[in-house]
Amino acid sequence: MANAPHGGILKDLVARDEHIRENLKSEAATLSDIVLTERQLCDLELIISGGFSPLEGFMNEADYKSVVETLRLADGALFPMPITLDISQEDIANKFIVAGARVALRDPRDDEVLAIITVDDIYRPDQVKEAINVFGADDPAHPSVAYLRNNVKDYYIGGKLQAIQPPIHFDYVALRYTPTELRAHFKKVAWRKVVAFQTRNPMHRAHRELTVRAARQRQANVLIHPVVGLTKPGDVDHYTRVRVYEAIMAKYPNGMGHLALLPLAMRMAGPREAVWHAIIRKNFGATHFIVGRDHAGPGKNSQGKDFYGPYDAQDLVTKYHEELQIEMVPFQQMTYLPSTDEYQPVDEVPKGVQTLDISGTELRRRLKNGAPIPDWFSYDAVVKTLRESYPPRSKQGFVILLTGLHNSGKDTIAKALQVTLNQQGGRSVSLFVGDGIRHELDAPFTASEEERSKNLQRLSFVSAELARAGAAVIAAPIAPKKESRDAIKDTVVHTAGAGGNFFTVHVATPLEHCESTDRKGVYARARTGELKGVAGVDEVYDVPERADLTVDVSIQSVPEIVHNDISQTRVNALRISGKRIPRGEDEHGLGRRATLTADLRDDSDLKYYTNITLNEEVFPVLIDTGSSDLYIAGDVGGAGNTGKTANVQYAIGAAAGPILTAKMEFEGFTVMNQAFILDTSGNNPKGEGLIGLGPNSNSQIHATLNNANGDTPLDRIFRGNTSTPNYLTIYLGRSDDPSDPFPGDLTVGSPIPGYENVTSMPKLPVTDVATGSSQHWQVLLDENGIIGPDGLPVQVTSHVKGGPNHRLNVIFDSGFSLPQVPKAVSDAFYGRVPGAQLANISGFGEVYTLPCNVELNVTFKFANVSYPIHPLDSTLGGLGQVDSEGNPVCIGAFQAIQSGAQAPSYDMILGMAFLRNAYLLVNFGDFVDGSSSKTADPYVQLLPLTSDLTEAHADFVNVRLQGVDQTGNFKLLPATVLPPDDSNDDTDDSDGESLAQKIHPYIPYIIAGSVTAGVILLVAIGLCIASSRRARYRRLHDPAPQGMDHHQDAPFTRYQPTRRY
């Protein structure tokens, strides 16, 4: 038997008003009307069908205020979400809307009248209070707060509705049930208990197993009830999702499950939304409702932290359980067991049993790259549907909007770009310029502002539909108003599906140039008043604040703009595929290819590799933000020889050999004649190498060649595209992360999709070091910016002369597996742990060892933002270390800085163990050789990655404690207690040279000659940590950049380092 509706009576207004439907329809023809927005349409459909029972209309002021403040209607009934009808003051006046008036409500898709509202009141809401109370913060990073700020009008209308008809749908009609219809279905098939599953994402095997398990445990049936109204921007479109749901329903036991679609406009309001969803499912007849972790959460806020706690939604539903009268089923995280080919809840997996998972990030990567998706994770029909709807980037559509003044050159650029893209092939190309489209779509000087706005809306709709079909769309309206341009972008991004890639080009040609070359006399006629609405004369042109690219035909030629700026842009939205555009060889020989991200390979969290191509041959290379040279240990066919050699000395080992040149492909860029060291030292594995991602001033190759031909790969890439920020981003994954085992990613010029918030984080200025020291990606830590496991700041002062002694100088270096910190910090982290010991371990140096069941939570602070360290990173396990009794021990990851890593210009080096907790963006600014003096100073931005400490704790328990939480009784020793120091044990080398330093040159031979796989792994891991950092080379001087007179002052500070650590 279906559950009773919320409030006891199902408010099915369509059935209630059926007998007066024709009278209402006739009356509506005589009334003022309001055309609903898409959100209002979804709300109205669920009001008149009874889905929002006990509501009978849009909330009046009393109900609205009560819901915002107390989660209850004015009569005390539980209802957590304000359901409102917003309207502008202009419409109130023009449509003569007053209290007591009756107003028709129309469908925006077909203009059909759906209902009549009798106005109770008109009121002005406190939208800031609404944002804070309902969504948790007035933060535009929340999609509903952004909607509230940008789309919701100033006034709300409250009043009850009379229903004329529900909205008409043409898609999946058989799957669209009203509450009355679904209740009748449950009665017909005799379902007494129904577990409802809410989703806005595609479903895979784990979801099927979860819902089947929940139903069987409760002797119930399953209602798959996905949202097909408005969801989170960027979600998979509902057409694709429903095809996925239809495919997966066939995998349920016969008669167990049923699929019904819900036309809900989600608010992503977390806890409140979970209670709202429970009420809705109760109205549809469900007796049970699955509530997941961070249910209906929108992701990260502007500070990089989750808007809601992982269990806030479950807690709030539990709080109102008695009133809701629907049983909550907590979402169980499922994992796959290959040994038995089944899914089980993570907390029920026996100790030591192998499990497999694929994260959402990894799934998107595999879909993007066409990589295989195993059948244990999903079903063939599901994967096939997703691949059809979301093709690889080279097949996705995009829209380029060129905006600028009349005669700015935007139309000429657009036509030239069309020819260029047609030459590349692979997509159809559509062009919209003034003389190439219908007059009514581009009548800038004869239409009113309102008419022009509507024309741009039509243009955005057409562009979005073409991009959805995979076309390249070039549109070049004047579009002088920011609001209109934003509306075009919003339409494309949110309605073009996989083709929702949008790129704004501001053609910023000065008005004087536009007017002086205006052969059509538009400006002259505007000056006399003959023409109206001419931007720059009698209408203001809103300069785009965040254009993806800015060009100017008064100082650039059209071929230069098209070939060098647009076609080679690093903006991710374009995703232009194929080989670079043929053109004459320039001094840089730089070309742009398709992808912008290079997936990393994680070697046991100790090394991170990406691939580069030299003369068509692929080489894996270590990524290293602490050095600036590229070397390859192996033959590169067809490489040119500069006749010079270079020797880069590292703390352990070296790279030495001739400086060669080859065509390099990296990060989607092609660089001709890139210089690199062909390493013949024998110190490094054949066929591999290292790419330095540091400042050009530190390059030994550059110093040796003494000209721009020796510039680093990134320097050459950035100099070929100076119109956008010169930045690099690095995301390091964690190999034993049970929730997201993603190896990592590296991008140039754009953030990783889903992590765009990194660009809104505080900009940490890169500290200039004194002459005679090496320049790194170095910033200042906050005062008291290290929080130890006791929750207190670690007291430590800087030893860098000339800087603030209360703020440490910190280097971000992806080449260090063990971060190097002052001894006081390492002692504070590990010295008070029971069982901790200082040990000088062969290959590791002096480190703390401690029991692996100890969970330590420490934090670093930059610019008042906290960066918690995941407990799996504060200590490193799985390294084969044991104590005197043979028990496994872990190593303290934050090592007291070793002598080979010390320098007077910095205090500590935050390497891999830190960078797995902070998404790193490095903006090179004017460190790019030959950059304009207008280029900004270099800076670093960090996005916290370990904000969910509850999840981090669960990860630690799952990985280190095999799912059994034993952390509750742990206590630190008193602050005066220090661990025993066995640094003088027999593992120390008497000659002062570590075993790692002695053995490093022979690594390849040891690996090649080993016969035991376990020995190979242990040696490799030990050496990686032992070498925890490659040292830096010495620089003698830094030449003037290409194109600059040697006597001219450089536009950026020169660095002349004398040593590298």
LOPA-146859 format. One line per field, with one value per residue (C-alpha): x, y, z. Coordinates in steps of 0.1 Angstrom, whole numbers, plus 2048, in hexadecimal, padded with zeros to 3 digits. Example, Ala and Ser with C-alpha at 12.3 -4.5 7.8 and 13.67 -1.06 7.14 Angstrom:
<sites>
east: 87B_889
north: 7D3_7F5
up: 84E_847
</sites>
This chain:
<sites>
east: 800_80E_819_801_809_819_7FE_7E6_7D5_7E5_7DF_7D9_7CC_7C9_7AF_79F_799_791_76C_772_78F_77E_771_793_7A2_789_78F_7B5_7B1_7A4_7BF_7E2_7FB_81E_834_846_86B_878_87B_859_84B_85A_84C_829_828_82F_817_7F9_801_804_829_82E_810_805_80C_7EF_802_820_829_81C_832_828_82F_84F_85E_854_864_884_887_878_874_84F_831_81E_806_823_824_848_853_878_87A_86B_856_851_846_85D_854_863_855_850_839_826_81E_818_802_7EF_7F6_7E9_7DD_7BC_7C4_7C2_7DF_7E4_804_812_82A_84A_84E_82C_81A_7FE_7EC_7F1_7E1_7D2_7E1_7CC_7E4_7E6_802_820_83F_864_879_89A_8AD_8CE_8BC_8AD_8CF_8DE_8C2_8B8_8D9_8F1_903_8FF_91A_917_92B_90A_8F6_8D5_8E4_8F2_8CF_8C0_8D8_8D7_8B5_89B_888_882_85F_84C_827_815_7F3_7E0_7DC_7C0_7CD_7C3_7DB_7FD_81B_81C_83B_846_863_860_83B_835_84E_83E_827_814_811_7EE_7F9_817_802_7E9_806_812_7EF_7EB_80B_805_825_823_846_858_87C_881_8A3_8AA_8C4_8D0_8ED_8F0_8ED_907_90A_911_8F0_8DD_8ED_8E6_8C1_8BB_8CC_8B8_897_89F_8A9_887_873_869_86A_87F_873_88E_883_89C_899_893_88C_8A8_8C7_8EA_8FA_911_8FE_8F8_8D9_8B9_8B4_8D5_8CE_8AB_8B9_8D2_8B7_8A2_8C1_8C8_8A4_8A7_8C2_8AA_899_878_85D_874_879_866_872_85F_86C_869_866_877_88C_8A7_8B6_8D5_8CD_8DC_8CB_8AC_8AA_8AB_88D_87B_883_876_855_852_859_83F_826_82D_826_849_84D_873_88C_8B2_8C6_8EA_90A_909_8E6_8DE_8FE_90B_931_94A_944_95A_973_977_964_944_924_916_924_922_907_8F4_8D8_8D3_8D4_8B9_8A2_8A7_89E_87C_876_856_846_852_845_85C_879_89B_8B3_8D7_8EB_905_925_929_94A_951_962_973_978_952_947_92F_929_928_926_949_944_93B_959_96F_992_9AC_992_99B_982_97F_96F_96E_968_952_972_981_961_960_985_97E_960_974_991_97E_98F_97E_964_963_943_946_941_924_910_918_8F7_8FD_920_915_8FA_913_92D_912_907_92A_943_968_972_97D_958_948_938_941_937_94F_93F_952_945_950_947_93A_956_96E_978_963_951_971_981_962_963_988_983_968_980_99A_983_975_999_99E_97F_96F_951_937_93D_920_926_90F_91A_907_904_902_8E2_8BE_8BA_8A3_8BF_8D8_8C7_8DD_8D5_8B0_8A1_899_8AF_894_892_8B8_8B8_89E_8B2_8D0_8BC_8B2_8D6_8E0_8C5_8D0_8F5_8EE_8DB_8F6_911_8FD_8FF_925_929_941_92E_93D_926_92F_914_91D_90B_915_903_913_8F1_8EA_90D_908_8E6_8F5_910_8F8_8E1_8FE_90F_8EE_8DB_8F5_8FE_920_923_920_943_943_95E_95C_974_974_97E_98A_993_991_973_989_997_974_966_983_981_95A_953_92E_92A_918_92A_926_900_8FF_911_8F5_8DA_8CE_8D6_8CF_8DE_901_919_935_920_8FE_8FF_919_92C_932_956_958_969_972_976_989_99D_9A1_9AE_9B2_9B3_9C3_9E4_9DF_9D8_9BA_9D1_9E5_9C5_9B6_9D5_9E9_9CE_9AE_9B8_9D5_9C2_9C5_9A1_993_970_97B_98A_995_9A2_9BA_9DC_9E8_9DD_9F6_A08_A2B_A45_A48_A64_A53_A45_A28_A08_9E9_9D8_9B8_9BA_9C6_9C9_9E4_9D9_9F4_A01_A05_A22_A19_A14_A3A_A3D_A25_A2A_A1A_A22_A33_A3A_A5C_A5D_A3E_A4C_A3B_A50_A43_A52_A51_A3F_A55_A4B_A6C_A83_A81_A92_A86_A9C_A96_AAB_AA8_AAB_A96_A96_A9C_AA5_ABB_ADC_AE4_B09_B07_B04_AF4_AF8_ADC_AE7_ACD_AD0_ACF_ADB_ADE_AD3_AEF_AF4_AF0_AD5_ABF_AA0_A80_A5C_A4A_A25_A1A_9F9_9E9_A04_A1D_A3F_A58_A7D_A79_A9A_AA0_ABD_AC3_ACE_AEC_AF7_AE9_AD9_AB5_A9E_A9F_A81_A76_A7D_A74_A62_A6A_A4D_A5F_A69_A7D_A98_AA2_AA8_ACB_AC3_AB9_AD9_AEE_ADE_ADB_ABD_A98_A9E_AA7_A87_A73_A55_A3C_A4E_A4B_A27_A1E_A31_A1D_9FD_A00_9DB_9D1_9E0_9FF_9F5_9FA_9E5_9EE_9D7_9E9_9D4_9D7_9DD_9CC_9AE_98F_977_98A_9A8_9B0_9D5_9D5_9D4_9E9_9DB_9E9_9D4_9B3_9A8_99C_977_965_982_97D_97A_9A0_9A0_98C_9A3_9BB_9D9_9F9_A15_A34_A50_A6E_A8E_AAE_AC9_ADF_AC2_AAB_A88_A6C_A47_A4B_A30_A2B_A19_A01_A0D_A05_9FD_A05_9EC_9F9_9E6_9DE_9CB_9E4_9FA_A1E_A36_A52_A64_A73_A98_A96_AA8_A95_A73_A59_A66_A42_A39_A4A_A56_A47_A4F_A36_A49_A39_A5A_A5C_A4A_A52_A4C_A69_A60_A72_A7B_A64_A47_A50_A54_A32_A21_A30_A45_A28_A1A_A1D_A35_A45_A6A_A84_A96_AB1_AA4_AB9_AAD_A95_AAC_AA0_A7B_A61_A52_A32_A15_A00_9DF_9E6_9D0_9E0_9CE_9E3_9DC_9EE_9E0_9E6_9D3_9BB_9B1_9B6_9C5_9C0_9D7_9C6_9D1_9DC_9F5_A01_A11_A1B_A14_A1A_A3F_A4B_A58_A55_A5E_A74_A57_A50_A30_A2B_A32_A2B_A41_A3A_A35_A40_A65_A7D_A8F_AAE_ACF_ACE_AAD_AB5_ABB_ABB_A9E_A82_A77_A65_A5B_A37_A38_A21_A13_A06_9FD_9E5_9D0_9D1_9CA_9E7_9E5_A06_A03_A25_A1C_A3B_A52_A4C_A6A_A63_A41_A31_A38_A12_A11_A07_A1F_A20_A0A_9FD_9DA_9D0_9AE_9A9_9A3_99E_982_96C_97E_963_96A_98F_98B_976_991_9AC_997_990_9B4_9CA_9B2_9A0_97E_980_982_99C_9A4_98E_9A6_9C5_9D5_9F5_A11_A17_A28_A49_A4D_A64_A69_A89_AA3_AB3_AC2_AE4_ADA_AEE_ADA_AEC_B09_B2A_B37_B19_B0C_AEA_AE3_ACB_AE6_AFE_AE5_AD1_AE7_AE0_ABA_AB4_ACC_ABD_A9A_AA4_AB7_A9E_A8B_A73_A57_A53_A78_A74_A56_A67_A87_A75_A5F_A7C_A91_A75_A70_A95_A9A_A7D_A88_A9F_AB6_AB9_AD4_AEA_AE4_B00_AEC_ACB_ACC_AB4_A95_A91_A87_A95_AB4_ACE_AD2_AAD_A9E_A8C_A66_A6A_A83_AA1_AAD_AD1_AD1_AF2_AE5_AC8_AC0
north: 800_822_83A_856_878_893_8A5_888_894_892_8B4_8A9_8CA_8BD_8A3_8BB_8D6_8BE_8C6_8EC_8E9_8F8_915_91C_91A_934_94B_948_957_977_97A_989_96D_964_94E_937_930_90D_90A_918_900_8E2_8F0_8F5_8D2_8C3_8DB_8D2_8AD_8AA_8A4_8C2_8BA_8CA_8E9_8F5_912_928_933_954_96A_959_936_942_952_935_91C_930_934_914_8FA_8FB_90B_926_90B_8F7_8DC_8D0_8DD_8E7_8F7_919_915_937_94A_967_985_9A6_9C8_9D1_9B2_9BA_9DD_9D3_9B6_9C8_9AC_9B4_99F_98E_98E_96F_968_94D_939_92D_913_924_908_90A_927_910_91B_904_914_933_942_957_970_970_989_998_99B_9A3_987_989_975_976_967_94D_944_941_92E_917_911_916_935_953_944_946_926_915_911_91B_93A_944_93E_952_96F_96F_961_966_987_99F_996_976_96F_958_948_928_918_909_8F0_8F1_8D6_8C8_8D1_8BC_8A6_894_881_861_866_842_848_868_860_878_86E_862_84D_83E_836_824_810_805_7FA_7E7_7D3_7D0_7E1_7E6_7F3_80A_815_835_83D_862_868_883_86E_850_82F_812_7F0_7FD_811_7F2_7DD_7F8_7FB_7D6_7D0_7EB_7DD_7B9_7C2_7D3_7BA_7D7_7E2_7FD_81E_82D_852_868_88D_899_8BD_8D5_8C5_8D2_8E5_8CE_8AE_894_89E_88C_87C_869_860_852_83C_830_82A_816_800_7F9_7F1_7D1_7C6_7C6_7A6_7A2_7B7_7C7_7E9_805_824_845_868_886_8A9_8BA_8DA_8D1_8EC_8D8_8E3_8C5_8BD_8D2_8C2_89F_8A6_8B5_897_880_894_891_86C_867_87A_862_844_838_82A_82B_844_840_85E_85F_870_895_890_8AB_8BD_8D6_8CF_8E8_90C_92A_920_8FD_8EC_8D7_8EB_8D0_8B4_891_886_8A7_89C_87A_88C_8A4_889_875_894_897_871_872_88D_880_85D_84F_838_844_82B_837_834_819_81D_7FE_7EE_7D2_7B2_7A1_780_77A_791_7A4_7C5_7C9_7E7_7F4_7EF_7CA_7C0_7A7_7B2_7AC_7A6_7B8_7D3_7E8_80A_824_848_861_873_854_84B_86D_869_847_854_872_85E_840_829_808_807_7E5_7D1_7CD_7F2_7F8_7E7_7E7_7F8_814_81A_81A_835_84B_849_852_871_87C_877_87E_8A3_8A1_89A_8B3_8D4_8F6_91B_938_95A_977_998_9BB_9DD_9E1_9DE_9D1_9B4_99A_990_98D_978_962_95B_954_93C_92A_923_917_8FF_8F2_8EB_8D7_8C2_8AA_8C1_8D5_8FB_914_939_955_978_997_991_96B_967_972_997_994_981_99D_9BF_9D2_9F6_9F4_9DE_9E7_9DB_9C1_9B5_9B1_99E_986_982_979_95F_950_94F_93E_923_91C_91B_904_8EB_8EB_8E6_8CA_8B8_8BB_8DA_8F6_917_939_956_97A_992_9B3_9A8_9C8_9BE_9A7_998_98D_97D_96B_95F_951_93F_931_923_912_904_8F7_8EB_8E0_8BF_8B3_8D1_8EA_8F7_91D_935_95B_970_995_9A8_9C6_9DD_A01_A16_A2F_A14_A06_A28_A33_A14_A13_A12_A0D_A2E_A1E_A33_A53_A4D_A46_A66_A79_A66_A53_A32_A28_A0E_A0F_A02_A1B_A38_A39_A18_A0B_9EC_9D7_9CB_9A5_9A1_97C_976_957_96A_98F_99A_9BB_9BF_9E1_9D1_9AD_99F_988_96A_96F_970_951_93C_946_952_940_91F_91A_926_912_918_8F6_8FC_8FC_8D9_8DE_8BD_8B1_8BD_8E0_8FA_8FB_91B_928_91F_93A_93F_929_90E_90B_8F9_8EF_8CD_8BF_8B6_8CB_8B2_897_87B_872_850_84B_835_82B_850_854_85F_86E_86B_87A_874_88A_883_88A_885_870_859_858_85B_859_876_87F_8A0_8B8_8DB_8DF_8DE_8ED_8D6_8B9_89A_878_859_847_84B_865_85F_87C_894_8B2_8B9_8DB_8D2_8DA_8C5_8CB_8BB_8BE_8B3_8A4_89D_878_871_888_88D_895_894_8A6_8C0_8B5_8C3_8B1_8B8_8B6_8AF_8B6_8C0_8C4_8DC_8D5_8E6_8E4_8E0_8DC_8D9_8BC_8A9_887_877_860_85F_83D_849_847_82D_829_836_84E_871_890_8B0_8CE_8E6_901_925_929_93B_91A_907_8F9_8F4_918_924_90E_918_93C_944_93D_91C_90E_919_900_8EF_903_924_91D_913_932_94A_93D_948_967_971_95A_953_93D_923_8FE_8E8_8C8_8AF_892_874_85B_837_828_840_82A_846_854_840_858_85A_87F_899_8B6_8D2_8F1_910_903_8F2_8CE_8CD_8CD_8DF_901_910_910_930_942_938_951_95A_953_969_957_963_972_962_975_975_957_93F_92B_936_91E_91E_92D_93E_948_932_944_94D_92F_91E_8FA_8E9_8C9_8AA_8B9_8D5_8F0_905_8F8_913_918_936_93C_93B_94E_96F_98F_97F_97E_966_95C_950_933_933_915_904_8EF_8D3_8B5_8A2_89C_87E_887_8AC_8BC_8D0_8E0_8C7_8D8_8D1_8AC_8A8_8B9_8A2_881_885_880_861_842_82A_844_843_857_83E_842_829_81E_830_847_85C_866_863_85C_839_833_81A_819_81A_83E_858_87A_899_8B7_8D7_8F2_916_92D_94F_945_925_904_8E6_8C7_8A9_888_86F_858_873_87E_85B_843_81E_7FF_805_7E4_7F4_7E0_7E7_7D2_7B9_7B5_7CB_7E1_806_825_843_866_877_89A_895_8AC_8BE_8AB_8BC_8B6_8C9_8E7_90A_92D_939_923_910_8F2_8DF_8D2_8B5_898_891_8B5_8B8_89B_8B1_8D2_8D6_8EC_909_91B_93A_942_967_97A_95D_954_95F_97C_983_9A5_9BC_9BE_999_994_988_962_952_931_927_908_8F7_8E0_8BC_8AD_8C2_8A4_898_87F_86E_871_85F_844_840_83B_822_80F_80F_80D_7FC_7E5_7F5_7F1_813_811_836_840_839_84A_865_879_877_896_8B2_8AD_889_883_862_84E_857_839_84D_83F_81B_804_80F_830_832_83B_850_867_85C_84B_829_839_851_833_81D_836_832_80D_80E_802_7E5_7DB_7DB_7C9_7AE_7A8_787_78E_7A6_7AF_7B9_7CE_7E1_7E6_7F3_80A_819_81D_82F_845_852_852_868_87B_897_89C_8BA_8D9_8E5_903_921_93A_954_95B_96A_985_977_974_994_9AA_9BF_9B2_9D5_9DA_9D5_9B4_9B6_99D_996_982_965_959_93B_92C_90B_8F4_8DC
up: 800_7F6_811_81C_80C_820_833_82F_80E_7EB_7DC_7B8_7AA_787_792_7AA_78F_772_773_76E_756_738_74D_75A_737_72A_747_742_71F_72F_74A_74C_74A_756_740_758_75A_757_77D_783_769_77C_79D_78F_781_7A3_7B5_79F_79E_7C4_7C4_7DC_7F2_808_7F2_7DC_7CD_7CE_7F2_7FF_815_836_829_818_837_84D_836_833_858_866_84A_850_840_853_860_86E_853_84B_829_826_803_7F9_7D9_7CB_7AC_7A5_790_787_792_76D_768_788_77A_756_75E_779_792_7B5_7D3_7C9_7A4_78F_777_75D_75E_73C_731_722_708_6F7_707_713_732_74F_76E_77D_79D_7B4_7C3_7E9_7EC_7DA_7EF_7ED_7FC_80E_7F5_808_826_810_802_825_835_819_808_825_817_800_7EA_7C4_7C1_7CB_7AB_7BC_7CC_7A9_79B_7B7_7B0_78A_780_79C_79A_7B6_7C1_7C9_7C3_7DB_7D5_7CF_7AD_799_780_75B_74E_756_73F_71F_71B_6FB_709_71E_722_72E_74B_758_775_78B_7B0_7AA_78D_79F_7BD_7A7_797_7BA_7C2_7A2_7A6_7CC_7D8_7FD_803_7EB_7ED_7D9_7CA_7C1_7A6_78E_780_76A_77D_77C_78C_7AF_7AE_7A3_7BE_7D9_7D0_7CD_7EE_7FF_7F1_7FB_81F_823_80E_7F7_7D3_7C3_7B3_79E_79F_78D_789_765_76C_776_786_78C_76F_75D_765_74A_736_73F_71D_721_745_73E_723_73D_756_73D_735_75A_763_74E_767_785_790_77E_78F_7A9_79A_789_778_77A_771_789_779_796_796_7AF_7C5_7D0_7F4_805_827_81F_7FD_80C_822_804_7EF_80A_80B_7E5_7E4_800_7EB_7CE_7E5_7F0_813_813_805_7FF_80B_800_80D_806_7F7_7DD_7E5_7CC_7D2_7DD_7E9_7E1_7FB_7EC_807_805_80A_821_837_829_841_847_830_841_863_85A_84B_86B_880_86F_86C_880_86B_84A_850_835_83F_835_826_82A_80A_80D_7FA_7E5_7D9_7C0_7CC_7AE_7C0_7C2_7A6_7BC_7CD_7F2_80A_812_837_833_81E_831_83A_81F_803_7E2_7D7_7B7_7B1_796_7A1_78E_784_776_763_753_749_739_726_71A_70F_702_71B_724_740_750_751_777_77A_761_746_721_719_732_726_702_709_71C_700_6E6_6F9_705_6E9_6ED_6EC_6C8_6BF_6D6_6C9_6D6_6D2_6CD_6D4_6C5_6D3_6CD_6BE_69B_682_69D_686_697_677_664_67F_681_65B_65C_679_667_64A_662_673_653_648_667_661_679_681_66F_674_677_674_680_676_66D_648_64A_65F_65D_661_680_692_68D_68B_6A3_699_691_6AC_6D0_6ED_6F6_6D2_6D0_6F0_6E2_6C2_6D6_6E9_6C8_6BD_6DD_6D9_6B5_6BF_6DC_6C6_6AC_6C7_6D6_6B4_6B4_69F_6A2_6A5_69F_6A9_6A5_6B1_6C1_6E1_6F5_715_72F_737_714_710_731_726_705_719_732_716_705_724_734_715_6FB_70E_704_6ED_709_704_703_6FA_6FB_6E5_6EB_6CC_6DE_6C0_6CD_6C3_6B1_69A_694_68B_675_65F_65E_638_63E_652_66F_689_675_672_697_69F_68D_69E_67F_68F_6B3_6C9_6BB_6D6_6DC_6D2_6E3_6F4_70D_704_723_720_727_749_744_71F_717_6FD_6F5_6D3_6C0_69A_69D_6AA_69E_67B_676_66D_68C_6A1_691_68F_6AE_6C7_6C0_6B0_6C9_6E7_707_710_718_70A_6E6_6E5_6C1_6B4_699_68F_692_679_65C_65A_654_66D_687_6A0_6BA_6A4_6BC_6B4_6C8_6C9_6D8_6FD_719_735_739_750_768_772_797_7A1_7C5_7CF_7CC_7A7_78F_76A_74B_726_70D_6E8_6D8_6B2_6B4_6D0_6F2_712_736_74A_76E_775_78A_794_7A5_787_764_74B_735_733_722_729_708_6E3_6D1_6AC_695_6B0_6A7_6B9_6C6_6CB_6F0_70F_731_753_76C_78F_7A6_7CB_7C1_79D_780_75C_743_71E_6FD_6F9_6DC_6CC_6C1_6B9_6DB_6E2_705_714_6F2_6E6_6CB_6CE_6B2_6BB_6E0_6F2_70A_719_70C_72C_727_74B_752_772_766_757_732_71F_73A_744_758_74E_763_769_77B_770_751_764_774_753_74E_729_726_738_721_700_70C_6F6_6F2_6E0_702_713_727_717_72C_724_6FF_702_715_6FF_6E1_6F2_707_707_723_746_745_75E_766_77D_78E_79F_7B0_7B8_7D4_7CA_7E9_7E9_7EC_7E3_7C5_7B9_79D_794_78D_771_763_74F_73D_73A_748_769_76A_764_785_797_787_7AA_7AD_799_7B4_7D0_7DF_7C9_7DC_7CF_7C5_7DA_7C8_7D6_7DB_7C0_7C3_7CC_7B7_7AE_7B6_7B8_7DB_7F1_815_82D_846_868_87E_85E_868_87F_890_899_8BB_8A9_8B4_89D_89A_8A7_88D_87E_85C_857_836_839_830_833_84E_869_873_850_840_81C_80B_7E9_7D6_7C6_7B5_7B5_7DA_7E7_80B_813_824_843_860_87B_893_87C_877_89D_8A3_88A_895_8B5_8CD_8BD_8D3_8C3_8AC_8A6_893_87D_863_84A_82C_80D_821_837_859_85C_877_878_88A_88D_86D_881_88D_87B_87B_86E_867_853_840_83B_81E_81B_837_825_836_823_839_831_82C_847_82B_821_844_847_82B_82E_819_817_826_846_867_88B_8A2_8A7_883_883_864_86A_856_84E_857_835_840_845_857_83B_830_82B_805_803_818_80A_819_803_811_830_823_803_800_7E9_7DF_801_803_7DF_7E0_7F7_7E3_7BE_7B2_799_791_77C_76C_767_75C_763_73F_72B_714_724_723_740_744_74E_772_78C_790_7AB_7B8_7C0_7D4_7D7_7F5_7EC_80F_81D_826_846_84D_82B_831_852_841_827_842_854_834_828_847_860_847_84F_875_886_8A2_8A4_8C0_8DD_8CD_8E1_8DC_8F6_90B_8F9_90C_8FF_8E1_8D0_8D2_8B8_8A7_88B_894_88E_877_858_857_83E_84F_832_833_812_814_805_7ED_7E0_7DB_7CA_7B5_795_795_798_774_778_799_78B_76B_77F_79A_79A_7B7_7B0_7D4_7D7_7B8_7C6_7E8_7D9_7C1_7DD_7F4_7DA_7CF_7F3_7F9_7DB_7E8_7D2_7B5_7BB_7A6_790_792_77D_773_761_750_72D_71F_710_6EA_6DA_6F6_6F5_70D_71B_720_743_744_74B_768_783_778_78D_78F_7A5_7AF_7BD_7BD_7D8
</sites>
